[in-house]
Amino acid sequence: MLIGRENSINQKLVDKISEIIPIVFKNYEAVLEGFEDRLIPRVLIVNLMDVGPIENEIISNLKKKYPQIKLIAVHCFQAPEMIDSIIRKGYDSYVSIFDISNELSNMLREQEVI
């Protein structure tokens, strides 16, 4: 599942990611309401360019309620120190929006999702 704002960029991300693993989109504000037990995703890809100031609330809630979900952050950061700060927040992995296909495919294999 990809979370962010409803826009054309996220639709393109869903299309691209769906080439690797089936994925749906959910608005980031709706994620705070939680998931039905039978619909809990194995992987949640968070478009950090969209979630803004409630990112910490989102990740905190997800880690508490669904510790089994793999959280992958997507952003345009290239600097290692910026990427490290994302991982320290609690994300399992980071992928650059500029190379999402190759990086995401490798990451999902490492996380044993595909």
N, CA, C and O atoms as CSV, one atom per row, in Angstrom:
chain,resi,resn,atom,element,x,y,z
A,1,MET,N,N,0.848,-1.166,0.000
A,1,MET,CA,C,0.000,0.000,0.000
A,1,MET,C,C,0.898,1.236,0.000
A,1,MET,O,O,1.873,1.314,0.748
A,2,LEU,N,N,0.550,2.196,-0.852
A,2,LEU,CA,C,1.233,3.481,-0.889
A,2,LEU,C,C,0.355,4.502,-0.194
A,2,LEU,O,O,-0.841,4.595,-0.469
A,3,ILE,N,N,0.948,5.264,0.705
A,3,ILE,CA,C,0.164,6.333,1.322
A,3,ILE,C,C,0.794,7.685,0.997
A,3,ILE,O,O,2.014,7.830,0.926
A,4,GLY,N,N,-0.072,8.651,0.805
A,4,GLY,CA,C,0.323,10.013,0.468
A,4,GLY,C,C,-0.938,10.802,0.190
A,4,GLY,O,O,-2.003,10.491,0.723
A,5,ARG,N,N,-0.821,11.812,-0.635
A,5,ARG,CA,C,-1.983,12.591,-1.068
A,5,ARG,C,C,-2.438,12.081,-2.422
A,5,ARG,O,O,-1.651,11.542,-3.200
A,6,GLU,N,N,-3.718,12.261,-2.686
A,6,GLU,CA,C,-4.231,11.858,-3.991
A,6,GLU,C,C,-3.769,12.868,-5.031
A,6,GLU,O,O,-4.223,14.012,-5.051
A,7,ASN,N,N,-2.859,12.425,-5.896
A,7,ASN,CA,C,-2.373,13.275,-6.979
A,7,ASN,C,C,-1.786,12.404,-8.085
A,7,ASN,O,O,-1.649,11.192,-7.925
A,8,SER,N,N,-1.446,13.023,-9.191
A,8,SER,CA,C,-0.971,12.268,-10.353
A,8,SER,C,C,0.383,11.608,-10.100
A,8,SER,O,O,0.658,10.541,-10.649
A,9,ILE,N,N,1.223,12.218,-9.287
A,9,ILE,CA,C,2.521,11.610,-8.988
A,9,ILE,C,C,2.330,10.288,-8.260
A,9,ILE,O,O,2.967,9.293,-8.606
A,10,ASN,N,N,1.460,10.267,-7.255
A,10,ASN,CA,C,1.233,9.024,-6.521
A,10,ASN,C,C,0.563,7.974,-7.392
A,10,ASN,O,O,0.820,6.782,-7.223
A,11,GLN,N,N,-0.288,8.389,-8.318
A,11,GLN,CA,C,-0.882,7.416,-9.236
A,11,GLN,C,C,0.201,6.790,-10.109
A,11,GLN,O,O,0.161,5.590,-10.379
A,12,LYS,N,N,1.160,7.587,-10.549
A,12,LYS,CA,C,2.279,7.047,-11.333
A,12,LYS,C,C,3.128,6.110,-10.483
A,12,LYS,O,O,3.595,5.080,-10.970
A,13,LEU,N,N,3.330,6.464,-9.207
A,13,LEU,CA,C,4.073,5.579,-8.308
A,13,LEU,C,C,3.355,4.247,-8.131
A,13,LEU,O,O,3.985,3.190,-8.158
A,14,VAL,N,N,2.036,4.297,-7.950
A,14,VAL,CA,C,1.256,3.057,-7.813
A,14,VAL,C,C,1.413,2.211,-9.071
A,14,VAL,O,O,1.625,1.001,-8.985
A,15,ASP,N,N,1.310,2.838,-10.227
A,15,ASP,CA,C,1.459,2.102,-11.489
A,15,ASP,C,C,2.843,1.464,-11.591
A,15,ASP,O,O,2.960,0.301,-11.977
A,16,LYS,N,N,3.881,2.205,-11.252
A,16,LYS,CA,C,5.256,1.706,-11.348
A,16,LYS,C,C,5.511,0.595,-10.329
A,16,LYS,O,O,6.099,-0.435,-10.661
A,17,ILE,N,N,5.073,0.806,-9.102
A,17,ILE,CA,C,5.285,-0.195,-8.054
A,17,ILE,C,C,4.486,-1.459,-8.348
A,17,ILE,O,O,4.931,-2.560,-8.027
A,18,SER,N,N,3.316,-1.313,-8.952
A,18,SER,CA,C,2.476,-2.472,-9.280
A,18,SER,C,C,3.142,-3.403,-10.284
A,18,SER,O,O,2.746,-4.561,-10.413
A,19,GLU,N,N,4.143,-2.909,-10.991
A,19,GLU,CA,C,4.912,-3.774,-11.886
A,19,GLU,C,C,5.764,-4.755,-11.089
A,19,GLU,O,O,6.158,-5.802,-11.602
A,20,ILE,N,N,6.048,-4.414,-9.831
A,20,ILE,CA,C,6.890,-5.240,-8.968
A,20,ILE,C,C,6.048,-6.061,-8.000
A,20,ILE,O,O,6.273,-7.259,-7.828
A,21,ILE,N,N,5.076,-5.406,-7.370
A,21,ILE,CA,C,4.228,-6.039,-6.359
A,21,ILE,C,C,2.859,-5.357,-6.414
A,21,ILE,O,O,2.788,-4.136,-6.550
A,22,PRO,N,N,1.778,-6.123,-6.312
A,22,PRO,CA,C,0.451,-5.484,-6.334
A,22,PRO,C,C,0.322,-4.485,-5.184
A,22,PRO,O,O,0.688,-4.781,-4.046
A,23,ILE,N,N,-0.197,-3.310,-5.492
A,23,ILE,CA,C,-0.272,-2.257,-4.482
A,23,ILE,C,C,-1.497,-1.389,-4.733
A,23,ILE,O,O,-1.940,-1.219,-5.868
A,24,VAL,N,N,-2.028,-0.850,-3.652
A,24,VAL,CA,C,-3.149,0.088,-3.739
A,24,VAL,C,C,-2.722,1.392,-3.077
A,24,VAL,O,O,-1.698,1.451,-2.395
A,25,PHE,N,N,-3.513,2.426,-3.285
A,25,PHE,CA,C,-3.239,3.734,-2.710
A,25,PHE,C,C,-4.238,4.026,-1.603
A,25,PHE,O,O,-5.409,3.658,-1.701
A,26,LYS,N,N,-3.772,4.691,-0.546
A,26,LYS,CA,C,-4.662,5.163,0.507
A,26,LYS,C,C,-4.184,6.550,0.936
A,26,LYS,O,O,-2.989,6.773,1.130
A,27,ASN,N,N,-5.123,7.469,1.079
A,27,ASN,CA,C,-4.793,8.815,1.514
A,27,ASN,C,C,-4.166,8.757,2.900
A,27,ASN,O,O,-4.628,8.015,3.767
A,28,TYR,N,N,-3.122,9.534,3.103
A,28,TYR,CA,C,-2.380,9.471,4.365
A,28,TYR,C,C,-3.236,9.804,5.579
A,28,TYR,O,O,-2.998,9.266,6.660
A,29,GLU,N,N,-4.227,10.678,5.423
A,29,GLU,CA,C,-5.078,11.017,6.565
A,29,GLU,C,C,-5.946,9.831,6.978
A,29,GLU,O,O,-6.237,9.664,8.162
A,30,ALA,N,N,-6.359,9.014,6.023
A,30,ALA,CA,C,-7.186,7.843,6.318
A,30,ALA,C,C,-6.392,6.761,7.046
A,30,ALA,O,O,-6.973,5.944,7.760
A,31,VAL,N,N,-5.085,6.747,6.874
A,31,VAL,CA,C,-4.249,5.739,7.531
A,31,VAL,C,C,-4.301,5.896,9.047
A,31,VAL,O,O,-4.183,4.912,9.776
A,32,LEU,N,N,-4.474,7.109,9.517
A,32,LEU,CA,C,-4.560,7.335,10.966
A,32,LEU,C,C,-5.770,6.646,11.582
A,32,LEU,O,O,-5.781,6.367,12.781
A,33,GLU,N,N,-6.788,6.369,10.774
A,33,GLU,CA,C,-7.980,5.668,11.259
A,33,GLU,C,C,-7.733,4.177,11.412
A,33,GLU,O,O,-8.512,3.487,12.069
A,34,GLY,N,N,-6.668,3.671,10.820
A,34,GLY,CA,C,-6.328,2.260,10.940
A,34,GLY,C,C,-6.857,1.432,9.791
A,34,GLY,O,O,-7.399,1.957,8.818
A,35,PHE,N,N,-6.688,0.111,9.923
A,35,PHE,CA,C,-7.083,-0.843,8.898
A,35,PHE,C,C,-7.990,-1.896,9.514
A,35,PHE,O,O,-7.909,-2.176,10.710
A,36,GLU,N,N,-8.851,-2.474,8.692
A,36,GLU,CA,C,-9.604,-3.643,9.140
A,36,GLU,C,C,-8.609,-4.786,9.289
A,36,GLU,O,O,-7.634,-4.864,8.541
A,37,ASP,N,N,-8.850,-5.673,10.250
A,37,ASP,CA,C,-7.914,-6.764,10.508
A,37,ASP,C,C,-7.590,-7.578,9.262
A,37,ASP,O,O,-6.447,-7.991,9.067
A,38,ARG,N,N,-8.576,-7.808,8.432
A,38,ARG,CA,C,-8.342,-8.639,7.246
A,38,ARG,C,C,-7.664,-7.873,6.115
A,38,ARG,O,O,-7.301,-8.466,5.099
A,39,LEU,N,N,-7.488,-6.556,6.280
A,39,LEU,CA,C,-6.903,-5.727,5.226
A,39,LEU,C,C,-5.581,-5.074,5.630
A,39,LEU,O,O,-5.173,-4.083,5.025
A,40,ILE,N,N,-4.917,-5.614,6.632
A,40,ILE,CA,C,-3.645,-5.044,7.074
A,40,ILE,C,C,-2.580,-5.364,6.022
A,40,ILE,O,O,-2.338,-6.532,5.719
A,41,PRO,N,N,-1.946,-4.331,5.468
A,41,PRO,CA,C,-0.928,-4.580,4.440
A,41,PRO,C,C,0.362,-5.122,5.046
A,41,PRO,O,O,0.665,-4.872,6.212
A,42,ARG,N,N,1.121,-5.872,4.235
A,42,ARG,CA,C,2.430,-6.351,4.673
A,42,ARG,C,C,3.479,-5.257,4.546
A,42,ARG,O,O,4.428,-5.187,5.327
A,43,VAL,N,N,3.284,-4.399,3.535
A,43,VAL,CA,C,4.229,-3.323,3.255
A,43,VAL,C,C,3.467,-2.020,3.109
A,43,VAL,O,O,2.445,-1.958,2.426
A,44,LEU,N,N,3.967,-0.989,3.751
A,44,LEU,CA,C,3.395,0.346,3.604
A,44,LEU,C,C,4.494,1.264,3.094
A,44,LEU,O,O,5.513,1.461,3.756
A,45,ILE,N,N,4.278,1.815,1.923
A,45,ILE,CA,C,5.238,2.739,1.330
A,45,ILE,C,C,4.709,4.145,1.579
A,45,ILE,O,O,3.607,4.486,1.149
A,46,VAL,N,N,5.491,4.952,2.266
A,46,VAL,CA,C,5.057,6.287,2.671
A,46,VAL,C,C,5.764,7.330,1.806
A,46,VAL,O,O,6.990,7.441,1.830
A,47,ASN,N,N,4.982,8.089,1.046
A,47,ASN,CA,C,5.547,9.183,0.264
A,47,ASN,C,C,5.756,10.365,1.205
A,47,ASN,O,O,4.820,11.107,1.501
A,48,LEU,N,N,6.974,10.529,1.666
A,48,LEU,CA,C,7.283,11.566,2.656
A,48,LEU,C,C,7.114,12.979,2.111
A,48,LEU,O,O,7.012,13.933,2.882
A,49,MET,N,N,7.085,13.118,0.803
A,49,MET,CA,C,6.888,14.445,0.224
A,49,MET,C,C,5.448,14.906,0.390
A,49,MET,O,O,5.139,16.076,0.164
A,50,ASP,N,N,4.565,13.992,0.784
A,50,ASP,CA,C,3.146,14.298,0.925
A,50,ASP,C,C,2.652,14.424,2.358
A,50,ASP,O,O,1.751,15.218,2.630
A,51,VAL,N,N,3.217,13.665,3.267
A,51,VAL,CA,C,2.607,13.555,4.594
A,51,VAL,C,C,2.900,14.734,5.513
A,51,VAL,O,O,2.146,14.993,6.451
A,52,GLY,N,N,3.968,15.436,5.253
A,52,GLY,CA,C,4.246,16.678,5.970
A,52,GLY,C,C,4.319,16.554,7.476
A,52,GLY,O,O,4.940,15.633,8.006
A,53,PRO,N,N,3.676,17.493,8.166
A,53,PRO,CA,C,3.854,17.604,9.617
A,53,PRO,C,C,3.278,16.444,10.433
A,53,PRO,O,O,3.623,16.297,11.606
A,54,ILE,N,N,2.418,15.626,9.850
A,54,ILE,CA,C,1.877,14.517,10.656
A,54,ILE,C,C,2.637,13.214,10.432
A,54,ILE,O,O,2.178,12.152,10.855
A,55,GLU,N,N,3.787,13.280,9.776
A,55,GLU,CA,C,4.576,12.074,9.539
A,55,GLU,C,C,4.909,11.352,10.835
A,55,GLU,O,O,4.766,10.132,10.914
A,56,ASN,N,N,5.349,12.083,11.850
A,56,ASN,CA,C,5.707,11.446,13.123
A,56,ASN,C,C,4.505,10.760,13.757
A,56,ASN,O,O,4.639,9.680,14.332
A,57,GLU,N,N,3.337,11.376,13.657
A,57,GLU,CA,C,2.113,10.765,14.189
A,57,GLU,C,C,1.773,9.490,13.418
A,57,GLU,O,O,1.388,8.482,14.011
A,58,ILE,N,N,1.916,9.539,12.112
A,58,ILE,CA,C,1.617,8.366,11.283
A,58,ILE,C,C,2.537,7.211,11.644
A,58,ILE,O,O,2.063,6.106,11.912
A,59,ILE,N,N,3.843,7.447,11.656
A,59,ILE,CA,C,4.783,6.353,11.917
A,59,ILE,C,C,4.632,5.824,13.335
A,59,ILE,O,O,4.739,4.617,13.552
A,60,SER,N,N,4.388,6.691,14.297
A,60,SER,CA,C,4.197,6.258,15.678
A,60,SER,C,C,2.976,5.354,15.801
A,60,SER,O,O,3.045,4.290,16.417
A,61,ASN,N,N,1.865,5.775,15.218
A,61,ASN,CA,C,0.641,4.965,15.268
A,61,ASN,C,C,0.825,3.626,14.572
A,61,ASN,O,O,0.399,2.593,15.089
A,62,LEU,N,N,1.453,3.635,13.411
A,62,LEU,CA,C,1.637,2.389,12.668
A,62,LEU,C,C,2.539,1.421,13.414
A,62,LEU,O,O,2.244,0.228,13.475
A,63,LYS,N,N,3.628,1.911,13.980
A,63,LYS,CA,C,4.557,1.039,14.714
A,63,LYS,C,C,3.893,0.421,15.946
A,63,LYS,O,O,4.160,-0.732,16.284
A,64,LYS,N,N,3.024,1.190,16.618
A,64,LYS,CA,C,2.339,0.672,17.805
A,64,LYS,C,C,1.268,-0.345,17.436
A,64,LYS,O,O,1.215,-1.434,18.008
A,65,LYS,N,N,0.410,0.013,16.474
A,65,LYS,CA,C,-0.730,-0.834,16.127
A,65,LYS,C,C,-0.356,-2.038,15.276
A,65,LYS,O,O,-0.934,-3.114,15.421
A,66,TYR,N,N,0.614,-1.852,14.388
A,66,TYR,CA,C,0.934,-2.883,13.400
A,66,TYR,C,C,2.448,-3.090,13.307
A,66,TYR,O,O,3.047,-2.763,12.282
A,67,PRO,N,N,3.067,-3.617,14.341
A,67,PRO,CA,C,4.528,-3.755,14.317
A,67,PRO,C,C,5.030,-4.700,13.226
A,67,PRO,O,O,6.212,-4.679,12.884
A,68,GLN,N,N,4.149,-5.520,12.683
A,68,GLN,CA,C,4.558,-6.465,11.651
A,68,GLN,C,C,4.659,-5.833,10.262
A,68,GLN,O,O,5.240,-6.437,9.361
A,69,ILE,N,N,4.114,-4.645,10.069
A,69,ILE,CA,C,4.148,-3.983,8.767
A,69,ILE,C,C,5.555,-3.458,8.490
A,69,ILE,O,O,6.182,-2.843,9.353
A,70,LYS,N,N,6.037,-3.708,7.283
A,70,LYS,CA,C,7.302,-3.134,6.831
A,70,LYS,C,C,7.018,-1.729,6.315
A,70,LYS,O,O,6.175,-1.551,5.437
A,71,LEU,N,N,7.708,-0.740,6.848
A,71,LEU,CA,C,7.522,0.655,6.444
A,71,LEU,C,C,8.681,1.097,5.563
A,71,LEU,O,O,9.842,1.055,5.969
A,72,ILE,N,N,8.344,1.520,4.353
A,72,ILE,CA,C,9.343,1.992,3.405
A,72,ILE,C,C,9.065,3.461,3.114
A,72,ILE,O,O,7.956,3.823,2.721
A,73,ALA,N,N,10.064,4.293,3.306
A,73,ALA,CA,C,9.935,5.723,3.042
A,73,ALA,C,C,10.373,6.026,1.613
A,73,ALA,O,O,11.353,5.466,1.121
A,74,VAL,N,N,9.637,6.917,0.954
A,74,VAL,CA,C,9.995,7.387,-0.387
A,74,VAL,C,C,10.186,8.899,-0.314
A,74,VAL,O,O,9.339,9.618,0.214
A,75,HIS,N,N,11.297,9.364,-0.846
A,75,HIS,CA,C,11.566,10.806,-0.904
A,75,HIS,C,C,12.615,11.026,-1.992
A,75,HIS,O,O,13.035,10.081,-2.659
A,76,CYS,N,N,13.026,12.256,-2.161
A,76,CYS,CA,C,14.034,12.577,-3.178
A,76,CYS,C,C,15.426,12.749,-2.575
A,76,CYS,O,O,16.355,13.139,-3.283
A,77,PHE,N,N,15.588,12.465,-1.282
A,77,PHE,CA,C,16.888,12.629,-0.632
A,77,PHE,C,C,17.945,11.752,-1.287
A,77,PHE,O,O,17.678,10.611,-1.664
A,78,GLN,N,N,19.146,12.301,-1.417
A,78,GLN,CA,C,20.286,11.541,-1.917
A,78,GLN,C,C,21.423,11.500,-0.892
A,78,GLN,O,O,22.265,10.603,-0.936
A,79,ALA,N,N,21.447,12.466,0.026
A,79,ALA,CA,C,22.527,12.556,1.012
A,79,ALA,C,C,22.379,11.465,2.067
A,79,ALA,O,O,21.302,11.305,2.641
A,80,PRO,N,N,23.452,10.710,2.330
A,80,PRO,CA,C,23.388,9.622,3.306
A,80,PRO,C,C,22.889,10.049,4.685
A,80,PRO,O,O,22.137,9.308,5.317
A,81,GLU,N,N,23.291,11.229,5.163
A,81,GLU,CA,C,22.856,11.654,6.499
A,81,GLU,C,C,21.346,11.907,6.546
A,81,GLU,O,O,20.720,11.688,7.583
A,82,MET,N,N,20.761,12.360,5.450
A,82,MET,CA,C,19.309,12.575,5.413
A,82,MET,C,C,18.579,11.233,5.380
A,82,MET,O,O,17.544,11.059,6.023
A,83,ILE,N,N,19.124,10.305,4.634
A,83,ILE,CA,C,18.538,8.963,4.565
A,83,ILE,C,C,18.645,8.283,5.930
A,83,ILE,O,O,17.693,7.649,6.384
A,84,ASP,N,N,19.793,8.413,6.581
A,84,ASP,CA,C,19.975,7.832,7.915
A,84,ASP,C,C,18.962,8.386,8.912
A,84,ASP,O,O,18.466,7.648,9.763
A,85,SER,N,N,18.651,9.677,8.816
A,85,SER,CA,C,17.678,10.263,9.752
A,85,SER,C,C,16.290,9.669,9.546
A,85,SER,O,O,15.526,9.537,10.502
A,86,ILE,N,N,15.960,9.315,8.327
A,86,ILE,CA,C,14.673,8.663,8.045
A,86,ILE,C,C,14.639,7.278,8.681
A,86,ILE,O,O,13.650,6.909,9.313
A,87,ILE,N,N,15.705,6.518,8.519
A,87,ILE,CA,C,15.768,5.167,9.094
A,87,ILE,C,C,15.694,5.242,10.619
A,87,ILE,O,O,15.039,4.407,11.242
A,88,ARG,N,N,16.344,6.212,11.218
A,88,ARG,CA,C,16.304,6.358,12.687
A,88,ARG,C,C,14.898,6.654,13.199
A,88,ARG,O,O,14.583,6.349,14.349
A,89,LYS,N,N,14.060,7.239,12.366
A,89,LYS,CA,C,12.676,7.514,12.776
A,89,LYS,C,C,11.872,6.228,12.947
A,89,LYS,O,O,10.846,6.223,13.626
A,90,GLY,N,N,12.335,5.139,12.332
A,90,GLY,CA,C,11.630,3.878,12.485
A,90,GLY,C,C,11.237,3.197,11.191
A,90,GLY,O,O,10.619,2.132,11.217
A,91,TYR,N,N,11.581,3.786,10.066
A,91,TYR,CA,C,11.292,3.128,8.789
A,91,TYR,C,C,12.230,1.946,8.617
A,91,TYR,O,O,13.371,1.973,9.078
A,92,ASP,N,N,11.743,0.911,7.952
A,92,ASP,CA,C,12.564,-0.274,7.709
A,92,ASP,C,C,13.539,-0.053,6.559
A,92,ASP,O,O,14.631,-0.622,6.539
A,93,SER,N,N,13.135,0.779,5.602
A,93,SER,CA,C,13.967,1.025,4.431
A,93,SER,C,C,13.628,2.379,3.830
A,93,SER,O,O,12.624,3.004,4.171
A,94,TYR,N,N,14.494,2.808,2.928
A,94,TYR,CA,C,14.294,4.062,2.200
A,94,TYR,C,C,14.541,3.799,0.724
A,94,TYR,O,O,15.445,3.046,0.363
A,95,VAL,N,N,13.740,4.420,-0.122
A,95,VAL,CA,C,13.957,4.335,-1.563
A,95,VAL,C,C,13.805,5.729,-2.154
A,95,VAL,O,O,12.906,6.487,-1.790
A,96,SER,N,N,14.702,6.044,-3.071
A,96,SER,CA,C,14.642,7.336,-3.749
A,96,SER,C,C,13.577,7.298,-4.836
A,96,SER,O,O,13.461,6.313,-5.565
A,97,ILE,N,N,12.817,8.351,-4.940
A,97,ILE,CA,C,11.790,8.439,-5.970
A,97,ILE,C,C,12.418,8.418,-7.364
A,97,ILE,O,O,11.748,8.092,-8.344
A,98,PHE,N,N,13.699,8.763,-7.453
A,98,PHE,CA,C,14.377,8.820,-8.743
A,98,PHE,C,C,14.748,7.446,-9.285
A,98,PHE,O,O,14.984,7.309,-10.485
A,99,ASP,N,N,14.806,6.432,-8.436
A,99,ASP,CA,C,15.170,5.088,-8.890
A,99,ASP,C,C,14.301,4.055,-8.191
A,99,ASP,O,O,14.796,3.059,-7.664
A,100,ILE,N,N,13.022,4.303,-8.195
A,100,ILE,CA,C,12.118,3.477,-7.396
A,100,ILE,C,C,12.050,2.026,-7.869
A,100,ILE,O,O,11.961,1.123,-7.036
A,101,SER,N,N,12.088,1.777,-9.160
A,101,SER,CA,C,11.931,0.406,-9.660
A,101,SER,C,C,13.032,-0.517,-9.171
A,101,SER,O,O,12.750,-1.546,-8.557
A,102,ASN,N,N,14.279,-0.163,-9.435
A,102,ASN,CA,C,15.394,-1.034,-9.059
A,102,ASN,C,C,15.565,-1.127,-7.551
A,102,ASN,O,O,15.697,-2.220,-7.001
A,103,GLU,N,N,15.561,0.019,-6.886
A,103,GLU,CA,C,15.773,0.024,-5.440
A,103,GLU,C,C,14.661,-0.707,-4.701
A,103,GLU,O,O,14.930,-1.484,-3.785
A,104,LEU,N,N,13.419,-0.464,-5.091
A,104,LEU,CA,C,12.293,-1.079,-4.396
A,104,LEU,C,C,12.296,-2.586,-4.589
A,104,LEU,O,O,12.042,-3.335,-3.646
A,105,SER,N,N,12.577,-3.027,-5.786
A,105,SER,CA,C,12.622,-4.459,-6.058
A,105,SER,C,C,13.665,-5.143,-5.172
A,105,SER,O,O,13.381,-6.177,-4.567
A,106,ASN,N,N,14.858,-4.578,-5.093
A,106,ASN,CA,C,15.913,-5.140,-4.237
A,106,ASN,C,C,15.520,-5.099,-2.766
A,106,ASN,O,O,15.754,-6.056,-2.028
A,107,MET,N,N,14.928,-4.000,-2.347
A,107,MET,CA,C,14.534,-3.830,-0.954
A,107,MET,C,C,13.470,-4.848,-0.535
A,107,MET,O,O,13.547,-5.426,0.549
A,108,LEU,N,N,12.488,-5.059,-1.395
A,108,LEU,CA,C,11.430,-6.014,-1.068
A,108,LEU,C,C,11.974,-7.432,-0.974
A,108,LEU,O,O,11.483,-8.234,-0.179
A,109,ARG,N,N,12.972,-7.744,-1.770
A,109,ARG,CA,C,13.623,-9.060,-1.652
A,109,ARG,C,C,14.366,-9.165,-0.314
A,109,ARG,O,O,14.282,-10.184,0.371
A,110,GLU,N,N,15.092,-8.104,0.051
A,110,GLU,CA,C,15.816,-8.099,1.327
A,110,GLU,C,C,14.868,-8.245,2.511
A,110,GLU,O,O,15.195,-8.925,3.484
A,111,GLN,N,N,13.708,-7.620,2.439
A,111,GLN,CA,C,12.717,-7.678,3.519
A,111,GLN,C,C,11.879,-8.964,3.441
A,111,GLN,O,O,10.983,-9.183,4.256
A,112,GLU,N,N,12.188,-9.814,2.441
A,112,GLU,CA,C,11.498,-11.089,2.220
A,112,GLU,C,C,10.011,-10.901,1.979
A,112,GLU,O,O,9.187,-11.684,2.453
A,113,VAL,N,N,9.675,-9.844,1.228
A,113,VAL,CA,C,8.288,-9.590,0.865
A,113,VAL,C,C,7.982,-10.217,-0.484
A,113,VAL,O,O,6.875,-10.704,-0.713
A,114,ILE,N,N,8.978,-10.203,-1.387
A,114,ILE,CA,C,8.795,-10.871,-2.688
A,114,ILE,C,C,9.907,-11.872,-2.894
A,114,ILE,O,O,9.948,-12.547,-3.923
